[in-house]
Amino acid sequence: MGTIIKTVKQYSYELDDDILQELKFIANQYKNVKNYVYSRYSGINSIPLLGKERQIRDEWTKIKFYEQWKLPARYWKLALTEAMGNIKSQWSNIKNEIKEKVKVNENLSNKDKHYINYIVKFNSYYHKVLNHIGFDIPKIFKNKNLNFKYLNNLIRRYTRKYKGHIPYSKVGKTFSIDTGLYSYKNDCINITSTKKGKRLSVELTDNNKYDRTMIVKIIDNRIVINCPLKIKTRKNKDTNIIGIDKGYRYLFAVSSNNFYGEGLNNILSKETERLNKVNSQRNRFWALYSQYLDQGNVKKAKTIKENNLGKVKYNHNKQKHDQIVKSYINYSLNQLIKEEKPTEIVMEQLDFVNWNDKYPKSIKRKLSRWIKGYIRERLEFKCDFYSIKYTYINPAYTSKICSFCGSFGKRDGDVFTCPKCGETHADTNASKNILNRKYDNDITLYTNYKKVKDILENRLKVS
């Protein structure tokens, strides 16, 4: 049996104002440290520093650069390490995107692809290519007759495309604490403050004690502590291999013709209606607030803002809804695993980029309210916990062809119509195509969608 990381939470009771303000100060300064690191070390010139937080830390200590943040050393060192870790992950994601793009680029030879992957792999070469710094071509490529200028330009172009914006946080509500920054005593957690030798005593709703680096999050006048724990995975003796398609009316349609998460539509619709009503009322109050300010009636404007435009209740209801959605998603996933007993789940990439052709704008607006990636993260977690293999397949045309005969058909809501086989449930049809794609040797995860269409059309001609 292996192990996976599970995050458990501890909750505090309401905090008194002095403790709350001190924690907010720590969180805000922690954010400032991270923002500085992001702005200073996210660029291409800092690639050689990836994984060298100690070098940066020693430099800050030597010139006392850290003093501007007025934080105990452990806090700013944690913030520095966390930010540099995020930057390193960001560069890893960029490199993975480049590698995937290279795989499907039909204009590149295998030698071209090998060169790009080699350069991207080693930061010393990658840094020099991005900064137009000359270097000796690695020996394995010297006699390959490659167009190095073109390939280096391609690496730069891919990097610009996938790099994205520099991370930046406007509001600081979280910070990390290691074992030197907290201790437990009398159902309280005592957190190091900015005042030397003084700790903030925060009463918790449980008496559990942990001994690892944790994340403190300030929510209104309380804190939530996220603690990562290692847990053992379960053995899996099942043999079913299933395909799943993520729908809207149903959370998942399965190749076994079963559906899970039928109530998702109602939950999202109710929240959308509630938010439309609440936001409409708030907009009226904002207009009234602006009107009083324009008239110079500051007292009335202040009263309107304090009594009608607060964020505490608004955020509380939003968080309450998010928890309901999360609970329902987890319940549905548990039911799927319990009923289907899978040893492997075959699926598309479970984000929302492939949904553009499947659903109208009104539905996508509701779906966009979900915490990004939550479904995928929970499904992968549960698969890891229950030792279920999960396989991603190329999603091209899985919702546009018939799972029985392979003919191209039309989808209208929940109905898929095949010109030969007639009508069937669209999500079930897609889930069966997803399962079939696992065994398709001609279509890999990285096959271009145009080539996928050609392959599918040629099969129809042969048959």
N, C-alpha and C positions, 0 to 999 in steps of 0.2 A: 504493500500500500504506500502511496505517495502522500504528499501534503500540499495544501493550497492555503492561500491567505484569505482569511475572513475578517471583515471589519466589524467590531462590536462597539457599541456606544454607551457612554455614561452621560447622565444628564444632571445638571445642577438645579437647585431651587433658585428662586429669585435672588438676585445679588443686590447688596446695598450700593448706593450711588458711588461711594469712594472706590470700592473694589471694581465696579463696572468701568469707571473712568480710567483706572489704572490699566485694566486689561485692554481697553480700547486703545490706549496710548501705545501699549506694547504691540498690538496688532497693526496699528497704523505705521509705526516705525519699522516693524518687520516687513511690511509691504514696501516701504520706501527703500529698504536695503535690496529687496528682490528687484524692484523696478530699476534701480541703478545698475545692478548686475546685468539685467536684460538689455538695457540701453547701451552698456559699455562692452559687453562680451558676446552679443548675439550675432555680430557681423562676421564677414568672411575673414577678416584679419585676425580674429580670435580663435580660429579653428585649432591652431597649435596648442592653445591653452585648455582644450577640452580634457577633462579628467585630471586637471592640475589645480584643483581648488586650494591645496595647501600652499602652492606658490603665490597665489593671489592673497591668501590669508596672511602669509608671512610678510608680504609687502605692505598690506594695510596696517599690520601691527608695527612694523618698523617705522613708518612715517605717521603713525597714530591717525590714520585716515578714518578709522571706525568711530572716532569720538563724536562726529557730527550727528550720529543717530541716538546717542545717549541711552544705549542699551547694554546690559551685561554681555560679556564676551560670548557666552554660550548662545545667546539669541542671535546675534548678528552672524556668528559662524554657521549656525544652522540655516539661517536665511540664505547665506552665500552658497552653501553646499546644495540646498534645495533648488535654488535658481540655476546654478550651473548644471545640476542634474537634469533639469527641465530643458535647458539649452541643448545638452547632449542628446536628449531624447528627440528634440525637434530636428536636429541634424540627422539622427538615425532614420527618422520618418522621411526626411527629404531624400536621403540615399535610397531608401526602399522604394519610394515613388519613382525615382530615376531608374532603378533596376527594372521595375515593372514596365515602365514606359519603353525601355530598351528592348525588353523581351518581345513586345508586340510591334516593334518598328521593323517593317518588312524591307526597308531600304538599307538596313545594316547587315553586314555579313557577320558570321560567327566570330571572326577575328576582331571586327569592330566592337562587337558586344563585349568580348573578353577584355579588350583594352579599357573601355569605359568602366566596366565593373571593377577592374583592377585599380584604376585611378581613384574611383570613389571609395574603395575599401580602405586605402591608406591616406590618413589625414595630411601627411607631409606632401604627397603628390597633389591631392585634392586642393589643398590650400594654394599651392603654386599655380595650378591651372586657373583657379578662380581669380587670382590676383595678377595674372599675366606675367608670372615670374618664370624665367627659363630654367630648365632642369634637364639632366641627362635622361634620355628615354630608357626605361627599364630594359635589361638585356633580352628578355623573352620577346620583346616587340621590335627589336632593332632591324631584323631582316624580314619583316612581315609585309612591307610595302603598303603601309597604312597612310591615310590622309590625316595626319595628326592635327593639323590646323583645324580642319573641319570637325573632327571628333572632340577636340578641346572646346571649340565654340558651342558644340551641341551640349556638352556637359554644363557650360555656363548658362546656356539658354534654359535647360531643364531646371537648373538650380534656381534661376530667377522665377520660373513659373511656379515652383512648389515651395519656395521659402516662406512666403506669406509675411504678415506683419510681425514686428517685434512685440512680444508679450508686454502687456501693461495693465496694472490694476488701479482703478480709481479709488476704490474703497477697501480699506483693510479690515477684515473681520476674522481672519484666521492667523494662527501662528503655531509653530511646532515646539514641543517640549521634550527634552530627553531626560534620562533618569537623574541627571544632575540638576534639573530645573524644577523637580516636583517630588513630593513625598506624600504618603497617605497617613492620616491619623484621625481617629474618632469620626469615621464616616465623612471625612473631609479630605480634599486634595489641596495641598499647600504648594502654591506656584510662586516661583521666584519673581519678585517685583523689580523695579528699576532702582529702588533704594537698597543700598548695600546691607546685607544681613537680614532683610525683611522679606517675609513671604505672605502671600495672599491666601487666606483660608476660605475655601469654597465648599459649602456643604453639598453633598451628592445625594441622589435619590436611591443609591444602592451602596453596598459596602464592599464591592469588588476591588481588588488591587492588581495593578499591572506594572510591569517593569521593562518598558520599551519606549522608543520614541513615538509620541502620539501627536495628534493634531487637535488644537483647541479652536472651536468655532463659536463666535459670539452671535446669538440670535435674540434680538430684542434685549431683555434684561436677564438672560440666562446664558449658560455656555453648554455646548455639546462637545464631548471629547471622543474622538474617533481613534480606536486602538486596533492595529492590525495583529491578528493572532494566526498562528499556524494550526490548521486542523487536518486530521487524517481523512483521506478520501475513502470511499466505499468500493468494495469489489463489485464487479458487474458480470453476471453469468448469463445475461440475456443475449439473444441472437438476431433480433429484429433490426433491419436497416430501413429507415423511413426518410421520406422527403417532406419538407415543410415549406409552405409559402405564407409569408406574413401578409395578412389582409387587413381590412378596416372593420367591416361588420363583424368579422371574427378575428381574434388576435392571430391564430394560426389555423391554417387548413393543412391537413396531413394526407399523405398519399394513400392512407388506409380508408379514406372517405370520412374521417372524423374531423370535428371542429372543436376548438378550444378558445375560450375567452369571448363568448357570445355577447356579454354585457358591456364590452368596451365602448361600443358606439353610444350607448345611453349615458355612460359616465362622462365622455368627452362632450357630448351635446349639451348636457345639463350645465357643465362648467362654462362652456362657450356662451350659453344664454345668460348665465349669471354674470359673467364678466362684461358682456355687452351692456347689460342693465346698469351694473355698478359704474363702468367707465363713462356711460352716458350721463349719469348723475354727477360724477366727479368733473366732467367737462363743463357742466352747467355752473358748478361751484368755482371752477377755475376762471370762467368768464366773469362771474360776479366778483371774484377776488381782484381780477385785473381792472374791472370797472371802478371798484372802490379806490384802488391805488391811483388810477387816472384822475379821480375826483379829489384826491388828496385826503381821503378818509382812511388813514392808516389803521385806526383802531378797529373799524369794522372789517377791514381786509384781514387784519391779524386774527380776529375772532373767527372769520370764515375758515381761514387756513388751519387754525388749531382744532376746530370742532368738526370739520368736514373733509379735510384733505390730508389727514394723517396716514402714515404708512403701516403702523403697527397692526391694525385690524386687517388691512388689505393684504399685507404679507402673510399674516397668520392664516387667512382663508386660502391663499394661494398655496402655502405649504401643506395645509390640510388636504387640499385636493391632490397635490402631488403625491402625498403619502397614500391616499386612496388608490390612485392609479398604480403606484408601485406595488402595493399589497395585492391588487387584482392581477397584475402581471405575474407576480411570483406565485400566486395561487394557481393561475392558469398553467404556468410552466410545470408546477408540481403535478397537476392533474394529467398533463400530457405525458410526463415521464412515468407516472404511475400506471396509466392506462395502456400506453403504447409499448412500454418496456423495451426501449431501444438500446442497441449496442452501438449504433452509429446514427447520427442525424445529418442529412445532406440538405444544404440550404444556400440561398444567395447571401451576399454580403448584407447584413441586417442594418443598414442605415437607410436613409430616405432618398438617396439620389436616383434610385431606379424606379421611383414611384411616379415620376412626372407624367408618364403616359397612362398610368392606371387610374388616377383619381382626379376629380375636379378640384378647383381652387378651394372651395368651401371645406372639403375634407382635409386637404393638405394643411390648411390653417389650423385645424384642430390637432392634426398629427404633429404639427410643429411645436405644440405646447409640451410635448413629452421632453423629458430630460434627454438630451442628445446621447444616443448610444446606450441608453439604459437597458433596453430590451436585449441588445446584443451582449452587453456585459453580463447581465443576469443569466442569459442562456448559456454562455460560455462557462460562467462560474458553476452552474448546476451540472453541466456536462463534465467538467473537471471533477467536481465533487463525487458524482456517481460513476466516474470512469467511463463516460460515454464519449466516443470519438465524434468530432464534428468536422465535416468536410464542406468547404466552400466550392461552388461550381460557377461556371460562366453563365450569367443570367440571361444572355441575349436570346430573345424570342421565346423564352419559356412560357410566357403568357399569351403568345400569339399563334402557337401551333397546337394541333390536336395531339393529345397524349396517346391516342389509339392508332391513328394512321399517319400522323406527321404532316397533315395538310395545314396550310395557313387558314386561319379563321378570323372571326371578329369577336371582340369582347364588348359587352354592354352591361356595365355594372357587375352583377354576380353571375351573369350568363355568358358562356362561351359557345359560339355557334360554329360548328365545322360543316363545310359544304357537303361532306360525305357521311359523317356520323351523326349529325344533328346537334342538339343542345346538351350541354352538361354544365356543372358548376364551375365557374371560371377559376376560383382559387384551388379547388381540388384538381382540376386539369393542370394548373401550373405546378402544383406540388408533385404530381406524377411525372411531369416533364423534368422537374428538378432532380428527382430520384433517377430517372433514366439518363440524365446528363452525366451522372457519376460514372456510368459504364461506357460512355461515348469516347472512344479513343481518338476520334478526329477533332474533337472540340475540347481544347484545354481551357484552363482558367483565364489564360491570357490571349486566346484567339480573338482577333479583331472581329467586331460585330458584323462587318460587311462580309468577311470570309465565312462567318457562321451562317449567314443567310444563303450564301452560295452553296455551302455544303448541304443545307436543308433542302434547297430547291433542286439540286442535282439528285438527291435521294428520291425525290418525288418523280423525277423524270425516269430514273431507272426502274422504279416500282410500277 
